[in-house]
Amino acid sequence: MFTSLYRITKYGFQQFSRNSLLSAATVAVMLIALIVFLSVNVFSFLTTSALDELKDKIDISVYFKTNAPEDEILRVKRSLEGLSEVRAVEYISRDAALLSFKERHKDDETISQAIAELGENPLSAALNVKAHSPEQYATISEYLNNTSLEPIVEKVSFFQNQTVIERLAQVIDTVEKSGTLLTIFLSIIAGLVIFNTIRLAIFSNREEIGIMRLVGASNAFIRGPYVVAGVLYGIVAAALSMLIALPAIIFLSPYVKIFIPEVNLQEYFVTNLSTIVLSQIAFGVVLGVVSSYWAMRRYLKV
């Protein structure tokens, strides 16, 4: 069994190297498909991370009237924390709001003088409410616009524009779907190229295949080298895709950090390197084996 396996593998390598031009063309097409496949995965990570960061910046700010008692505000805070839609509630007292305002405008003498001349704190206490998901803010907003809260609530407003985030999510979803469709299209092209490469190899080796049949070679022994060749196409293309991807990731990582400071693309790639490599090899090998098997079923009658 081991002898047969060794010979099948040996003939598979010979098959791969014998048609060097066809093998190079096949690997090149598979390489493009694998690079697009990897790009879609990396883009999915970046967009998911960016969207999560943007979603985390959405909240509802509840501003209370300056004469609203603190215990009433804390009561509203506790009632909000009891809602299943609410992830966190931050209480900002009037004094804390004033200190924050002064810190933000410490270099503006006009504003500083105006605050000093007022002699009292003009700012309101507030609650910043975060939901588990953007879709839940509508429910929270309805709860806060209850008429029972009108005596103490000045206004309820969104801290960030939720509509912009939702539109961004739609754009990202469209781009990801387009990338997936492109990967599928290129995979089909690569599969057809492998199919034709194996078909030509079978045609050029028809005399050898006939002799192998006459001497009693098994079907697995005849078909095996073509399967090995398909595996080699996938492995070589996967290896080349990683050789191209690594320097590209290192080059792009600083630019990605400018747009998404919270994301370290290079760290993500290095941390998940083994998973990425295995997924590339798996994708390439499956593509090569399926295409080879398809060609053998069609043209290799044993």
N, C-alpha and C positions, 0 to 999 in steps of 0.2 A: 504493500500500500504506500509506504513512504517513498519507494523507488518510483512508483507511478506519479505520485504527487510532485516529486523532484523533477521528473521529466516534463510533466505538464507545465510546471512553473518555468522551466528552462525554455521550452518551446514558446511559451507566452512571451518571455523576454526577447526571444529571437524574432517573434512575430512583430513585437513593438519596434525593434531596431531595424528590421529588414525593410519596412516601408517608412523610412525616416521622414520623408517629405509629407506623406499623409498623416503620420503620427504627429508631426509638428503642427500641421494645420488643425488637426483634431484637438490637440492640447490648447492651441491658441483660442479656439472658439469656446472650449470649456472654461478656459481662464477668464474670458470676458463674463461668462455666466456666473462664475464663482465670485468675481469681484463685485458684480451687481448684487448678488445674494448677500455678501458681506456688508456692502454699503447700505442695503436696506435694513439690516440688523443694527448697524451702528447708528443710522439715522433714527431708527425707532427708539433706541436708548436715549439719544440726545433730545428728541422731541418730547418723549415721556418725562424726562427730567425737567426740561424747560417748562412744560405744561404744569407739572406738579409745583414748581416754584411759583408760577403765576397764580395758580389756584390758591396757594397758601397765603398770597397777598390780598386775596379778596376777603372782606369782612363787612359787617354792618355796624355802623357807629350810631349809638343812641345818645343824643345830647339832652340833658335834663335842664330844667329851668333853674336859675340861680338860687331860688328860694326853696328848691326841693329838698326835704329832709334826707340826710344820709341814710338813715335806717330804711326809708322807703326805696331808695336807690338799691341798697343791698338786698332788699326783699325782691325787687325785680330781677336782680342778678341771680338769686337763688332759684327763682321760678324759671329763668332761662336755662340754667344748668340742669333743670329737671326735664327739659325737652330732649327727646331722642335724637333730633336733628342737630343739636348743638354739640360742638366738639370742645370749645373753650370760651370762657367769658373773662375779659380783662376789665377791671374797674380802675378808672383814672379819676382821682379826686380833683377838686378845683385847685387845690394847692399844687398837686403834681402837674396838672395841666399848665398852670402859670409858670412853674419852674422850667418845664419843657419849652414853653413858648419863649421865655427869656433866654434860654440856652441857644435856641435856634436863631434868635435875632440879637445876640449879644454884640455884634459888630455894627448894628444899625442904631445910631445914637437917637434918631428921631423917635423910633418906636420905644426905645428904652425910656426916654424922657416922658413920652405920652403915658406909659404905664405908671411911672412914678407920680405924675401929676394927678392921675385918677384917684389915687389914695386907697383904692379897694380892688379886689380881684374881679375883673369883668368876665372871666371865663367860666364855663359850665363844667360840671362833672359829666363823665361819659362812660359808656360801656362799649367795648369793642367785642363783637360776637363773631365767632368763627364756626362755620358748619362743617360737617363731614364731607360734603360735596357741594359744588356750586348750585346744583338743582334744588337744594334744600333751603336756599335763602328766601325764596318766595314764601314758604311756610312761616319762617321766622319773622319776615317783614309783616305778614298778616297778623301774627301774634302781637307784635309791638305796636301796630296801628290800632289796637283795641281802644275803644272809647274810655275804658276805665283808667287808662294810663294818661289820658290827655291833661289832667291837672298838673302832672309833674314832668311830662316829656315835652321838650321843645321841638325836636325834629328827629327823624330817622333817615339815615342816608347810607348809601353804599360807599365804601372806602375806595374801591376800584371798580372800573366799568366791567360788569360781568359779561355784557354783550360782546365786547372785544375778545375776551377769553374764549367764549363759545365759538366765535368766528375763527379764531386762531386754531382751535381744536378741529374744526371742520376742514380747514386748509391742510393741517398736518395729516388728518385722516385720508384726504384725497391724495396727497403726495405719497403716503405709505402704500395705498392701494395701487397707485401708478407704478411704484417701484416693484411691488409684488408681481404685477402683470408683466412688467419688463423682464423680471427674473424668469417667469414661466415661459415667456416667448423665447428668450435666449436659451433656456434649457431645452426647449423643443428643437431649436436650430442645432444646438450641440448634439442632441440625441440623433438627429438626422445625419449629421456629419459622421458620427461614430458608426451609425448604421451603414452608411455607404463605405466607410473605411473597412469595416469587417466584411461587407459584401465583396469588395474588391479583393480582400485577402483570401476569402474563400474561393473566389474565381481563379486567382493566380495560383492557389495551392491545390487545385482540384485533382491533379495527378497524384500528389502526395496523399491526399485524402483517400483516393481510390486504392492506392497501395496499402494504406493502413487498414482499410476495410478488408482487403484480401487476406492480410496476415492475421485478421481476427481482433483488431484493436476495438476496445469497448467504445460505446457512444460518449461516455464521460471523458475518455482519453482524447478523443477527436475534438470534442467541443471545449475541453478545458483550457487550452492555450488561448482561445479567443476571449474567454471570460477573463483570464489573467491579463490579457492585453487591455480589456476594458477597465479593469481595476487600476492598471498602471496609468492609463490616461487620467483617471480621476485623481490618483495620488500625486502625480507630477503637476497637474493643474492646480491642485490644492496647495502644494508646496510653493509654487510660483506665486499664487495669489497672496500667500502670507509674506513672502519676500517683498512683494510690492506694497502690501498693506502696512507693514511695520514702519518703514520710513515715512510713509504718507501720514500715518497717525501721529508720529513724532513731530512732523512738520505742521500739521493742522491743529494740534492740541493747544498751543498758545493763542491762536486766533479764536478757537471755540471758547476759551476761557474769557476772552474779551466780551463776547456776546452773552455767555452763560457763566458767570463767575463761580457759581456753586458746583459746576461740573468739571471734573478732571478727566478728559478723554483718554489721555495716555495711561493714567492709573487704572481706569476701567478696563482698558485693553490688556494691560499686563496682568491684572488680577484675574481676568476671565480668559487668559490666553489659552489654557488647555481646553476649555470648553469650545472656544472659537475654532481652534485648530481641528478638534475632533468633528465639529459640525461641518467644517469645510471639507474634510476628508470624506465624511459620511455622505455628504451631498454629491461630491465628485464621483465616489465609488459607486453609489447607487445609480447615478446617471449613466456611468460607463457600463455597468453590468447589465442594467435593463436594456440599454441600446444594443449591446452585444448579443444578449439573449434573443432579442427581437429579430436581429439580423440572422442569427443561426436558425431560429424557427422558420424563417422565411426562405432561406437559401441553402441551409446545410441539412440535407435529408439523410439522416443516419438512424 
